[in-house]
Amino acid sequence: MKKLYILFSLGLFTTLTKAQITINSTDLMNAGEEYNMSVGDILQTVDFTTTGANTNWDFSALTYTTQEKDSFFSVSSIGSFTYTLAFDLLAANKANIVQVANNSGLLSQLPISITDIYNFYYKNTSLYRQSGMGATITGVQAPLIYNSKDIIYNFPVNFNDADSSNADGSLAIPGLGYFGLVRSRVNTVDGWGSITTPFGTFDALRVRSVVNETDSLYVDSLGFGIAIPQPETIEYKWLAVSQGVPILQITTNNVVGAGETVSSIRYRDSVRITSVEQLDVKNTFTVSPNPAIEATVVSFNLQNNASVTLTLYAADGKQAAKLENGKLGAGVHNYLLNPEYLKLTNGVYILALQVDNNKTFKKVVFTK
């Protein structure tokens, strides 16, 4: 009888250690917190399709190209009366977490001075949502308040949960016209189990988010507007208890006829890189205009002489063009990327810049 009891206890312990977790608001970031994030090599093969109940996700072989800080702060810490009025004093648009925007679509590519773009979020015990954006346009801080909000998570987050939301907003741009966006998000919690990355092993839930967005611009002087649909993106996020940010997020572009192509890999990590030169190259690596109707200009700044390769990859991962492969001197380097000359079709491409042993990636979209 004792042996049977011991075996039963061991079985119960194994079952408990593999039980599903629940993610609550306390498991996500707060204002004043900062996390080390590694940016993964998007050219390596990753499995973002395997999921379900009691899944063991092994991403231990991920390699990083650069590291970044995910910093979260309060609205008041910006020191802006405009943002305090828009996102702190008005309850309907309340925000209590702010983050510098990594990707702001068409807004960051307009032909005027637009700097300091922020995303404003609100978190309480029932949800985590985006309330809007903000940007400094020709020296003036301007809030873009979402009329309806982008619900990123509803709490608690459990396996098999599903929800959706729609967001929209517009922003007056002095001397130009109006910028607007319409966004839809469909969330599905499609897996639970254990995930392993270079940072460690964690019990996790996986959230799959399908995001569609259309940016628009109305130009006063021309008297008409243009709508530019952004590529459909799918976010795969692995959430663990008390980790603040996703342990891993893989984002893909879902291109009609080509399927999903990985556009970014980011995972929480220890500090692994201190190269100022690498970060400088990453911060000066630009593609403008992007999306591009015709040609676009690729630019980056080298702090020192270096071996450089600049390669364009199609959505299916095949090489589309080699723009550079050799030694370059310090300074700014510009390349004209002409889809007609390179015989490129419309769609999403990945531009890979390798400086010595450091890699950085940019998404490039050609439209007509």
C-alpha positions as CSV (number, residue, x, y, z in Angstrom):
1,M,0.0,0.0,0.0
2,K,2.9,2.4,0.8
3,K,4.4,1.9,-2.6
4,L,1.1,2.6,-4.3
5,Y,0.8,5.8,-2.2
6,I,4.3,6.9,-3.2
7,L,3.6,6.3,-6.9
8,F,0.3,8.1,-6.7
9,S,2.1,11.1,-5.0
10,L,4.7,11.3,-7.6
11,G,2.1,11.2,-10.4
12,L,0.2,14.0,-8.7
13,F,3.4,16.1,-8.4
14,T,4.1,15.6,-12.1
15,T,0.6,16.6,-13.0
16,L,0.7,19.7,-10.8
17,T,4.1,20.9,-12.2
18,K,2.6,20.7,-15.7
19,A,-0.7,22.5,-14.9
20,Q,-1.8,25.5,-16.9
21,I,-0.9,29.0,-15.6
22,T,-3.0,32.1,-15.5
23,I,-1.7,35.6,-16.4
24,N,-3.0,38.5,-14.4
25,S,-2.3,42.2,-14.5
26,T,0.3,41.9,-11.8
27,D,2.4,39.7,-14.1
28,L,2.9,42.5,-16.6
29,M,5.1,45.6,-16.5
30,N,4.5,48.8,-14.5
31,A,5.7,52.3,-15.0
32,G,9.3,52.7,-13.8
33,E,10.4,49.2,-14.9
34,E,13.0,48.3,-17.6
35,Y,13.8,45.0,-19.2
36,N,16.8,43.7,-21.3
37,M,15.5,42.4,-24.6
38,S,17.6,40.5,-27.2
39,V,16.7,41.0,-30.9
40,G,17.0,37.6,-32.6
41,D,18.3,36.7,-36.0
42,I,15.2,36.6,-38.2
43,L,17.0,34.5,-40.8
44,Q,17.4,31.5,-38.5
45,T,14.6,28.9,-38.6
46,V,12.0,29.2,-35.8
47,D,8.9,27.2,-35.2
48,F,6.0,29.5,-34.5
49,T,3.3,27.0,-35.7
50,T,3.6,24.3,-33.0
51,T,1.2,25.0,-30.1
52,G,-1.6,23.5,-28.0
53,A,-2.1,22.1,-24.6
54,N,1.0,21.0,-22.6
55,T,3.5,22.0,-25.3
56,N,7.2,22.1,-24.8
57,W,8.6,25.0,-26.8
58,D,12.4,24.8,-27.2
59,F,13.9,28.1,-28.4
60,S,17.2,27.6,-26.6
61,A,19.1,27.9,-29.9
62,L,18.0,31.5,-30.5
63,T,20.9,33.8,-31.3
64,Y,20.8,37.6,-30.8
65,T,21.9,40.3,-33.2
66,T,21.5,43.3,-30.9
67,Q,20.1,44.1,-27.5
68,E,17.6,46.8,-26.5
69,K,16.0,48.1,-23.4
70,D,12.2,48.0,-23.0
71,S,11.6,51.0,-20.7
72,F,8.2,51.9,-19.3
73,F,7.4,55.2,-17.6
74,S,4.5,57.3,-16.4
75,V,2.7,60.1,-18.3
76,S,3.9,62.7,-15.8
77,S,7.5,61.7,-16.2
78,I,7.4,63.1,-19.8
79,G,6.9,66.6,-18.3
80,S,4.2,67.6,-20.8
81,F,1.0,69.4,-19.9
82,T,-0.4,68.4,-23.3
83,Y,0.0,64.7,-22.7
84,T,-1.0,65.0,-19.0
85,L,-4.3,66.6,-20.2
86,A,-4.9,64.1,-22.9
87,F,-3.9,60.8,-21.2
88,D,-3.9,61.5,-17.5
89,L,-6.7,63.9,-16.6
90,L,-9.4,62.6,-19.0
91,A,-10.7,59.3,-17.6
92,A,-11.9,57.9,-21.0
93,N,-8.3,58.1,-22.4
94,K,-6.5,57.3,-19.3
95,A,-2.9,55.9,-19.6
96,N,-0.6,54.9,-16.8
97,I,2.2,53.3,-18.8
98,V,4.2,54.9,-21.6
99,Q,6.8,53.4,-24.0
100,V,8.8,54.9,-26.9
101,A,7.3,53.6,-30.1
102,N,9.4,51.1,-32.0
103,N,7.2,51.1,-35.1
104,S,4.7,53.9,-35.9
105,G,3.9,53.0,-39.5
106,L,3.3,55.9,-41.9
107,L,3.5,58.5,-39.1
108,S,7.3,58.3,-38.8
109,Q,7.8,58.4,-42.5
110,L,6.1,61.7,-43.3
111,P,8.2,64.5,-45.0
112,I,8.2,66.8,-41.9
113,S,10.0,66.9,-38.6
114,I,8.3,64.2,-36.4
115,T,10.2,63.1,-33.3
116,D,9.7,61.5,-29.9
117,I,6.8,59.2,-30.8
118,Y,5.2,57.5,-27.8
119,N,2.7,54.8,-27.2
120,F,0.3,55.3,-24.3
121,Y,-1.2,52.3,-22.5
122,Y,-3.6,51.7,-19.6
123,K,-3.5,48.7,-17.3
124,N,-5.9,47.8,-14.6
125,T,-7.0,44.5,-13.1
126,S,-9.3,43.7,-16.1
127,L,-7.4,44.8,-19.2
128,Y,-4.3,46.1,-20.8
129,R,-5.0,48.5,-23.7
130,Q,-3.5,51.2,-25.9
131,S,-5.2,54.5,-25.4
132,G,-3.3,56.4,-28.1
133,M,0.0,57.8,-29.4
134,G,1.9,61.0,-29.2
135,A,4.5,62.8,-31.3
136,T,6.4,66.0,-31.5
137,I,5.5,67.5,-34.9
138,T,7.6,70.5,-36.0
139,G,8.5,71.1,-32.3
140,V,4.9,70.8,-31.0
141,Q,3.7,67.9,-28.9
142,A,0.5,66.4,-30.4
143,P,-1.6,63.6,-28.9
144,L,-3.4,61.0,-31.1
145,I,-6.2,59.8,-28.9
146,Y,-7.8,56.5,-30.0
147,N,-11.6,56.8,-30.2
148,S,-12.0,53.1,-29.6
149,K,-9.1,51.3,-27.8
150,D,-6.7,48.6,-28.8
151,I,-7.3,45.8,-26.3
152,I,-4.0,43.9,-26.1
153,Y,-5.0,41.6,-23.2
154,N,-8.1,40.9,-21.2
155,F,-7.4,39.7,-17.6
156,P,-7.2,37.0,-16.5
157,V,-5.5,35.4,-19.5
158,N,-6.3,31.7,-19.7
159,F,-5.9,28.9,-22.3
160,N,-8.6,29.0,-25.0
161,D,-9.6,32.6,-24.4
162,A,-10.5,34.6,-27.5
163,D,-11.4,38.3,-27.9
164,S,-11.1,41.1,-30.4
165,S,-11.0,44.9,-30.6
166,N,-10.9,47.8,-33.0
167,A,-9.1,51.1,-32.6
168,D,-9.1,54.3,-34.6
169,G,-7.8,57.8,-34.3
170,S,-6.7,60.9,-36.2
171,L,-4.2,63.7,-35.7
172,A,-4.0,67.1,-37.2
173,I,-0.5,67.9,-38.7
174,P,0.1,71.7,-39.1
175,G,1.0,72.7,-42.6
176,L,0.2,69.3,-44.0
177,G,-3.2,67.9,-43.2
178,Y,-4.4,64.9,-41.2
179,F,-2.9,61.5,-40.2
180,G,-5.2,58.7,-39.2
181,L,-5.2,55.0,-38.5
182,V,-7.8,52.2,-38.2
183,R,-6.6,48.9,-36.5
184,S,-8.2,45.6,-35.7
185,R,-6.9,42.9,-33.3
186,V,-8.0,39.3,-32.8
187,N,-6.4,37.5,-29.8
188,T,-6.5,33.8,-29.2
189,V,-4.7,32.0,-26.3
190,D,-3.8,28.9,-28.3
191,G,-1.3,27.1,-26.2
192,W,0.1,26.4,-22.7
193,G,3.2,24.5,-21.5
194,S,6.9,25.1,-21.0
195,I,9.1,27.5,-23.0
196,T,12.9,27.5,-23.0
197,T,15.0,30.4,-24.4
198,P,18.6,31.5,-23.8
199,F,17.1,33.3,-20.7
200,G,15.8,30.2,-19.1
201,T,12.8,27.8,-18.8
202,F,9.3,29.0,-17.8
203,D,5.7,27.8,-17.6
204,A,3.9,29.9,-20.2
205,L,0.7,30.7,-22.1
206,R,0.9,31.6,-25.8
207,V,-1.2,34.4,-27.2
208,R,-1.6,34.7,-31.0
209,S,-2.7,38.2,-32.1
210,V,-3.7,39.0,-35.7
211,V,-3.4,42.7,-36.3
212,N,-4.6,44.6,-39.4
213,E,-4.0,48.3,-39.8
214,T,-4.6,50.9,-42.4
215,D,-2.8,54.3,-42.1
216,S,-4.2,57.3,-44.0
217,L,-3.0,60.8,-44.9
218,Y,-5.1,63.8,-46.0
219,V,-3.0,66.6,-47.6
220,D,-4.7,70.0,-47.4
221,S,-2.8,71.6,-50.2
222,L,-3.8,68.8,-52.6
223,G,-7.3,68.4,-51.4
224,F,-7.3,64.6,-51.2
225,G,-6.3,61.7,-49.0
226,I,-4.6,58.4,-49.5
227,A,-5.1,55.2,-47.5
228,I,-2.1,52.8,-47.1
229,P,-3.0,49.3,-45.8
230,Q,-0.1,47.9,-43.7
231,P,0.8,44.2,-44.1
232,E,-1.1,42.0,-41.8
233,T,1.0,41.1,-38.8
234,I,0.7,38.2,-36.5
235,E,2.2,38.4,-33.0
236,Y,3.1,35.2,-31.1
237,K,3.7,36.1,-27.5
238,W,4.7,33.7,-24.7
239,L,3.7,35.1,-21.3
240,A,5.1,33.8,-17.9
241,V,4.1,34.7,-14.4
242,S,5.8,37.8,-12.9
243,Q,8.1,38.4,-16.0
244,G,6.7,41.8,-17.0
245,V,7.1,41.4,-20.7
246,P,6.7,38.4,-23.0
247,I,9.5,35.8,-22.5
248,L,9.5,35.6,-26.3
249,Q,7.6,37.5,-29.1
250,I,7.8,36.4,-32.7
251,T,6.1,38.7,-35.2
252,T,5.3,37.7,-38.7
253,N,4.0,39.4,-41.9
254,N,1.2,37.5,-43.5
255,V,1.6,38.1,-47.2
256,V,-1.1,37.0,-49.6
257,G,0.3,34.1,-51.7
258,A,3.5,33.8,-49.7
259,G,2.3,33.0,-46.2
260,E,3.9,34.1,-43.0
261,T,7.4,35.5,-42.9
262,V,9.2,36.3,-39.6
263,S,9.8,40.1,-39.4
264,S,11.1,40.3,-35.8
265,I,12.2,38.1,-32.9
266,R,12.5,39.6,-29.4
267,Y,13.0,37.8,-26.1
268,R,13.8,38.8,-22.5
269,D,17.4,38.1,-21.8
270,S,20.4,38.8,-19.6
271,V,22.8,41.6,-20.7
272,R,25.0,40.1,-23.4
273,I,26.2,43.1,-25.5
274,T,27.9,46.4,-24.7
275,S,29.1,47.4,-28.2
276,V,28.4,51.1,-28.6
277,E,29.5,50.9,-32.3
278,Q,26.9,48.2,-33.0
279,L,24.1,50.3,-31.4
280,D,25.2,53.4,-33.3
281,V,24.9,51.5,-36.6
282,K,21.5,50.2,-35.6
283,N,20.2,53.6,-34.7
284,T,21.3,55.2,-38.0
285,F,20.1,52.3,-40.2
286,T,17.1,53.8,-42.1
287,V,14.9,53.1,-45.1
288,S,12.9,56.1,-46.4
289,P,10.3,56.2,-47.8
290,N,8.9,53.0,-46.4
291,P,6.5,51.7,-47.6
292,A,7.8,52.8,-51.0
293,I,5.8,53.3,-54.2
294,E,8.9,53.5,-56.4
295,A,12.6,53.8,-55.2
296,T,13.7,54.1,-51.6
297,V,17.0,55.1,-50.0
298,V,18.9,52.9,-47.5
299,S,21.3,54.7,-45.2
300,F,23.5,53.9,-42.3
301,N,26.5,55.5,-40.5
302,L,29.7,53.6,-39.6
303,Q,31.7,54.8,-36.7
304,N,34.8,53.0,-38.0
305,N,36.0,51.1,-41.0
306,A,34.3,47.8,-41.2
307,S,33.4,44.8,-43.3
308,V,29.8,45.3,-44.5
309,T,27.2,43.1,-46.3
310,L,23.8,44.6,-47.2
311,T,21.4,42.0,-48.5
312,L,17.7,42.1,-49.5
313,Y,15.6,38.9,-48.9
314,A,12.1,38.2,-50.3
315,A,9.2,37.0,-48.1
316,D,10.0,33.4,-48.7
317,G,13.6,33.9,-47.4
318,K,15.3,33.8,-50.8
319,Q,18.0,36.4,-51.6
320,A,16.5,39.1,-53.8
321,A,19.6,41.4,-54.1
322,K,23.1,41.9,-52.8
323,L,23.6,45.7,-52.4
324,E,27.0,45.6,-50.6
325,N,29.7,43.1,-49.8
326,G,33.1,44.5,-48.8
327,K,35.1,46.9,-46.7
328,L,33.7,50.4,-46.1
329,G,35.1,53.5,-44.5
330,A,33.7,55.4,-41.6
331,G,30.9,57.8,-42.3
332,V,27.4,57.8,-43.9
333,H,26.6,55.3,-46.7
334,N,23.5,55.6,-48.9
335,Y,22.1,53.1,-51.4
336,L,19.2,53.5,-53.9
337,L,16.9,50.6,-53.8
338,N,15.0,50.6,-57.1
339,P,12.4,47.7,-57.3
340,E,12.0,48.2,-61.1
341,Y,15.8,47.9,-61.7
342,L,16.0,44.9,-59.4
343,K,12.9,43.3,-60.9
344,L,11.1,43.2,-57.5
345,T,7.4,42.6,-57.2
346,N,5.1,44.3,-54.7
347,G,5.3,43.0,-51.1
348,V,7.3,42.7,-48.0
349,Y,11.1,42.3,-48.0
350,I,13.7,42.0,-45.3
351,L,16.9,44.1,-45.5
352,A,19.8,42.6,-43.6
353,L,22.8,44.8,-42.7
354,Q,25.8,43.0,-41.3
355,V,28.7,45.1,-39.9
356,D,31.6,42.9,-39.0
357,N,29.8,40.2,-36.9
358,N,26.8,42.3,-35.9
359,K,23.5,42.0,-37.8
360,T,20.5,44.4,-38.0
361,F,17.3,44.0,-39.9
362,K,14.7,46.3,-41.5
363,K,11.4,45.5,-43.1
364,V,10.8,47.1,-46.5
365,V,7.5,47.3,-48.2
366,F,6.9,48.0,-51.9
367,T,3.5,49.1,-53.1
368,K,2.0,50.5,-56.3
